[in-house]
Amino acid sequence: MQKARILQQGSIHCFPVGLRDEQGKLANAEVSAVMYDGERLLLASDKPIPGEHRSAVFALPMTDDGPDDSQLEYFTTPLIKRAVKYEDFALTADGKHVLATTGFDRIDDVTHDLNAYNHLLIWPLGEPDKVQAVDPDPRDGVEGSLELRNKLNHAIGLPYYKIEGLAAVPGELGDGLLLFGIREQGQRHDDFSYVSRVIGAHYVVNASGNLEFIDELRELYAFEPTDHEGVAIECGLSSLEYDPYHHRLYLMTSFETEVDNVERIGGYLWLMELDNLTTGEPPALIRGMDGTPFEFEHKAEGLAVLDHERVFVVYDNDREMSVGSIDERDERHASEALYTLLHME
């Protein structure tokens, strides 16, 4: 039985307090993605962060005392700034390239006004200025990973979906197997079901540093969180993370719902061996030190493996401002993202 113990909790200042966009609306930190490169945390918000010298993607050192937001650096390469609604990061299976995906949850085939929501990006670790879009549309002047969107359409089989997980794991072919986690699927953005579904395909990183799929995207795995007796609330997949130290996969699910007319957010952490992708065996639910299911009190959306024992979780609470047990304050600033550092026992 895998258990988790909280080592540290706190908040990260993602931009100046009181920052507003061009319309005068208060900017809100909605951090939905995180990864660790061995020294720094790379984070992304699923909402734009205003300012020419800022972007929704930024990095900061991870120290013995926790994340150091006094040394925060925004990634402002035009392609990184242009993409909207980041949902997850991953390292390639060899650890040499960073991958970042947006949600792919909206498109306008006529005007292309929503292409920014359809990006899978790749860049060499530590060199974001060399970023490229994976599977761009071959037509001139059309930006985004629109060829990839066509492949996602075919593999998922429904007109609406939202990608919220991304992980690259060792595979039988090429350089590895790239996994996409689906959180929502249905007919429309207002007619969908929450799911925990994984699709994927083998890939190579070519000589120009871009990613190419070498077989078809297909469903690889799916499970229903509420089939576990410890989970009573409908969840959707919110993050995937490969653990290279133990050759296994973390899955995170989160919920946002009403219980007895009271809004509730939260989430759960799951663990599975890579062989489960073949056998279909359900993942194991992570438990607290008392043996009961470990339930996050905030909407867990980003997960990074730091080392053999520690994982870092970041929350996207949308417009929910309460901090709960993370801080003595009643509310966070809109510019802050909450986090939890866990020790896996």
N, C-alpha and C positions, 0 to 999 in steps of 0.2 A: 504494500500500500504506500503510494507516494504522498507525502505530506508537505505542506508549505508553512513557513513561519515568517512573520513580518519582521524585517530588520530595520526598516526606515520608511517614513512617509513624509511627504512635503509638497511643495509647489515650485514650479519653474516660471520665472518671469519671461514670457516669450517676446514681449515688446513693451514700450513705455506705457505706464498707467494712463488711462484716459485717451489713448490713441483713437482717432476717428477717421473714417473713410471720406471720400470726396463729397458724399451726400450728407456728411455730418453724423453718420450712424456710428455708434460706439463699436469698435472692433472687439471681437470675442475670440479668445484662444480655444480652438476646437481640435486639439491634437489627436490625430487618429492613427499615426504611424510612428514607429521608433525602431532603430537598429543600433548596434554597437560595433565599432570598427577596431576595437582593441584599446582605444584611447578615448574616443569621443562618442557621445550619443548623437545620432542623426535623427531629427524629428521633423514631422510635417503636420500642418493643419489642413483640415478639409475645407476651410474657408480662407480666402486670400487675406494676407496681412498687408495693410496699406503702406505706401512709401516706395519711391524709386529704388532706394538702397536696401529695401527689405524684400522678402519673399516668404511664401508659405513653407519653405524648406530651410532648416537651419541646424547648426551643430554647436555643441558645447562640451567641454571636458567632463568626464566622469571621474571624480576623485574619490579618495577614501572617505571623505565627508559627504559624498553625494554629488549630484549634478551641479556644476558651477556656471550659473547663468550670467556671471559678470564677464565671461569671455565668450559670449554668444556670437556666432558668425552666420549671417544669412547667405544662402546660395543664390546669386543673382544672374547667372547665365540665362539669356533670354528664353531658351526652351524650358528651363526649369521654372522660371517665373510665369510662363504662358500657361502651363498645365494647371488645371483647377480640380479640386476635390481629391487630394491625395488620400489614399486609404491604407497603404501598407508598403513596407520596404522589405527587401531581401538581399542577401549576398548570394552570388553565384556559388555553386557547390565547391568550387576551388577557392573561394574567398577573395577573388581578385577583382570582381566588379560589383557595383551597387545596382540594384534594380528597384524601381519605384513605379507603383501603379496608381492610377486614378480609379474612380468608381465605375466608369463605363455605364452609368445609369441613365444617361439621356443623350439624345442625338437629334439633329435636324438635317435630314438628307437633302433638303432643298437649299437652305441658306448656308449650311455648315457653321452656323453661329455657335453651336455647342460642341465643336470639335475638341475644345480644350478639356472637356470632361472624359476624353477617350485617348489616354496616353499610357503606354508602357515605356519607361525610360531606362537607359543603361549608361553607366559611365565607369571608367576605371576607379578603383578605390583611391580616394584622396585627390582625384582630378575631375571635379564636377564640370570644369570648363570644356571637357571632352564629351559631354552628354550627347546621346543620339536617341531618336525615337525608334522603337522596335516596330517592324511591320507597318511602315507608313503607307498611305494611299499612293499609288503610282502616278496619280494625276498631278500635274504641276500646280503649285499654289495651294494645295489642300494639306493642312497640317493635322497631325494626330496619327495614332496607330489604328487607322480605319480598316486596313486589311486584317489586323488582329481582331477588330470588332466583328468582322464577318465570320471569322473562325469561332469566336465566342458564341455568336448567334447559333451557329450550326451545332456546337457541342452542348449548349444549354437547352436549346429547343423551345424557348419562350421569348416573346417580344420584349419583355421587361426583366431586367436583373440588375443586381448591384454586386460588384466585386469588392470584397473587403479584406481578403487574405492573399498573401503571396509568400512562397517559399521555394527555394531550389534545393533539391536533395540529390544524392548520388543516384545514378540510374544505370540501366543496362546498355544504353546507347549514348553516343556523343559525349557531351560534357556533363550531362545530368538531366534531371527531370524537373520541369518547372510546374509548380502547383498554383492554381488560382482558387481562392476560397469564395464561395457565393453565400451571401447573407440573405438576399431577397430575390424572389423570382415570381413572375405572374404575367398578367395580360397588360397591366399599366402600372404607373407609379402609385396609383390609388387603389389598385386591385392586385395585391400580391400576398404571398405567404413568406414567413421567416423560415429559412432552411439552413442546414449545415452540410454543405455539399462541396466537393473538391473535384475540379477537372484539371487536366494537365497534358503535357506533351514533352518529349525529349527535345533537347536543344544543343546547339554548339554556339560558341562565341567565335565569330569568323575573324579573318585577318585584319579587318578594319575596325574590330572592337565592337561590332553589333551582334545582337542575338538572332539566331535563325532557328526555327522549329524544323525538326527533321522527321516528325511523324504527326499524325492528326491529333488535335485537341480532343479529349474524350473524358467521360466521367470515370473517375478513379475511386471515389470513396464518398460515402454519405452516412450520416447517422442522425438520430432524433434524440436530442438532449433529454426530453421529458420521459423517454423510455427508462432513464435511470431513476430509481426510486427517490433519490435525494434532490431531484430537480422538478419543481412543480410549475414553474413559469415558462411560457413559450420563449425560446431563445433563437437567435440567429448567429451564425459564425461571424466573428469580428476580427480575427487575426490568425495567421499561421506563422510558425517559427521553427526552423530546423535547429536542433541541438547537435552540433558537430562533435561535442565531447562524449556524448552517449549514443550517437547515431539514432536519434528518435525525433519525433515531431510533436510539438506543442500545438494545441488548438485552443482558441479562446472563443467563448460565446458570451453574448451580452443580451440584456433585455431592457425594454422601456415600455411600461404598461401601466394600467390602473388596477389596483387591488382594493376593493371596497371603497371605490371613488377616491382613492389616494394614489397619486402618481408614484411609481417605483422604478428605479433604475438599478442595475447591478450586473453581475456576470459570474462566469465560472471558468475554471482552467482545466484542460484535459491533456492527457499524454498518451501517445501510442507509439509502438514500434513501427518501423517502416514496412515490415512484413504485413501489417494490417491493410496496407494498400492493395495487397493481393488477396488476403484471406477475408477482408471485409469485417473482421472482428471489431466491435465497438471500442472506442478509447476509454481509458480509465479516468475517472473523475478525481481531481486533486482534492485532498482533504486537509483540514486544519489539524493542529496538534492534538485536539481532543477527539479526532477521528470522524467528525461530522464534515459534510461537504464544505469546502472553502468557498464562501460567497463574497465577491467584491461588493462593497457598498456603493460604488460608483460604476459608470458605464465603461467597462474595460474595453479598449479598442486597439491598443498597441502593445506589443510584447517583444522584448529583446533578451537573448541569452547573453549574460556577461562572462560567465566562466563555468566551471564544473558544477557549482552549487547555486549560483545566484541568477535570478531573472528580474528584469525591470519591466514594470507595467505602467502605462500611461493611460489617462482617462479622457474621453470626449463626452462631457456632460451636456453638450449643446448650451442652452441658456439656463440650465440649472446651476445656481451659484453657491449652494451650500457646500461646506467642506466636510461635514460629518466628523469622524474621529481623526482625520488627517491633521487638523490644526485646531487651536483653541478659539480661533476666530469663527464667527457665524457664517461669513461669506468670503469667497475668494474675489479678487479683482478680476475683471473681464480679461485682463492681459495674462492671467496665470493659468497654467495647466497643472493638474494634480497628478501625483505619481505614488507608487508603492514599490519598494525593493523587497523581494522575497528570497528566503533561503529555502532550497528544496532539500528536505530531510530524507 
